[in-house]
């Protein structure tokens, strides 16, 4: 039975039409996925549902009654709770105080303790081991998320909206969250699940709604649906077009790595070479040494031995080189940690784009700001960064556009070798398609690309050659077509390949 119904919802902000006739039906006791690219209207729709925004047009019903929230308080009182990607706990307060924060009850002017209700909620969620008096800030991110969900239960919420709930969780915490979601479902609570991870959607959701450009473009049951079925309505093109195919000619070896090692044997005597025009992928489990290898090559992480050479330049010893040497030799790194390492988020797009190449605009110690701005405008246009100006703070961009700025910096520097560490982490499927096209174009222009990823379809779809890392040791390099997921995972988990597959 339908618990929540949204019909023909419209919402505009000035000339920007964020929602253009969205329909959504959510049943009690189901997990309902709302999916779409960044900018598709998901966040705006949830804010309309929560009472943050009033719709310009359309109607909502909750439990067969008209639902017209004028504020977030109205939404909460109606039984709708939001679990945002950025948690909203007070870290210095106890678990019990965080759960009841904002929903306290009083008797005779005194706040009434609700510890029994908090304890019951945690028990229902399978988390009775969480101590009620522990400061929330001392819990893991996964446990903090459980505290937020417990707050929703104590508030008698009928609908819990989870916005990218696993984006900061470990694999173990993700599995624990899935168990919590299942318990909510069995208790009759409706869960609206927003995620870019389509494999999660297929695994735990019952039904789905796809938004694109502010409209509902698809909806239905997850049963019998594959990831490949969900992608076309999200991005407006077939899944086969996600990974661009280009006829690239491989040139001479551009990057040659010999016996590179790091502290604690990660990496451990890693050797490989990458040709001009080639995309070389490194697979492996988290902690296997993929990122450490790229960071050691670039000079961000100390190496203990080994060398690399770019083109015909002299060999560089990783034990003594720095990032300045890495940049000067033709290497450049796109970090997996976009917000803390890839961008200076408070600075402008222009500054982020040119920061590692300011020498181009320096004359006698003074910057030629006009030339710098023209260069930034060129790369903003070239990579289709969606912004109103190159002077816009990088923090105001969507994740996909922030990632484009990170890549634009590497292309602006005109580095010969691009070290791309998880280049599409945390961005939507449409932005991924754009990033794939840009990476392929860079390789086609004669650059060498080294790409690490935890997403196997990305490696198989993008790379010409592949190797797998296990505890700092790199497997033999072979054409991507000669790998299977089974072989790749076998080496990633055991460090072994059968003799007849070598």
C-alpha angles and dihedrals in degrees: 000000000000112000098175128028126183116186129192095337115189127183130171133182105203107302093346113098103204096172123028110181105325120185123195132172120188124183128209114262096019137111107230120192120214107194138172143116124295105282093027091118102259096127093044091050092051091049089053088050092049094048097250091117129029113225117242091218139001137055139262131202128190118194089348093304127108110266116203110159114191095188142009087263089061090051093050093046089052090057103262119131128186122212102194127204088244105056119236102210126132099236095202094054124083124259091253093050092048092051093053097036108131094005098069119146124211136206118196091347093307123111109247116226113240098190093131091055091047091049091049091050093051090047091051088052091051092246103109089136091075107104112231094218097049115111106253092229090066093061125092117259090256092053091046088056089053089054090056090050090048088055088056091052094048088050088056092241117184095192126039118192115204115195112200090326097177100044092105100028131107119235091260093050090047091056090048090051091051089055089051091050090052090052091051090051092050089050090058096255117141114228120202104202120198116188143147089210102092093183087064091049092053091046104048109016127091100198137007143207121200121209124196125175092347096309136102105247102167141009137168149105121323091218108113093005121128131199089253089058092055099049101066096058090045097053102021096240139079121279089240088068093056094087109046118226116217132173101235126180114218115223133191121318106284101178120035118183119191126191096325113181135176140193115302088018093285105153099022116201093318117186131177141130131220125202129216109277094019129124109207117191129205116201129185145120123290108282094022092118104261097125092038090057093054092044091050091051092049094047099248093112124041117250125207099207148348137067143241132204130201113210110313096332120122118278117268121217110225092208092070107025130102137202089269088059091046092053093044091051092055101263124127131178133215104200123221087226100072100172099045102031110010098055142027089222097193092055126079128271088248094055093046091050096052102029097106093041103045091126087078091066100038120108116178090335095311124110121235094222095181093057091044091053092050089052091050091049089052094054094042088056094040093054095035093237105186106229140118094236141357085243091064113116111259089229090069094061126095117255092258093052092046088055090051089054090052091052092043089059090057092047092046089055087053092222116182095217122045116200104197115189111193091329096184101041113138098006130113126257095259093052088048090057090052092048091049090054092050093049091048091049090051091053091046089055089061103268123134115234127201110191130186122191140163090209109088098198087057092054094047092044098047110029132085093194132020141196131178128224125215119180093333096315120114122218122227112289114244138163112284090240090064093059127082127192089249094055092044094051091044092060093039092056102033108017090234138111125188113260093241092056097055 
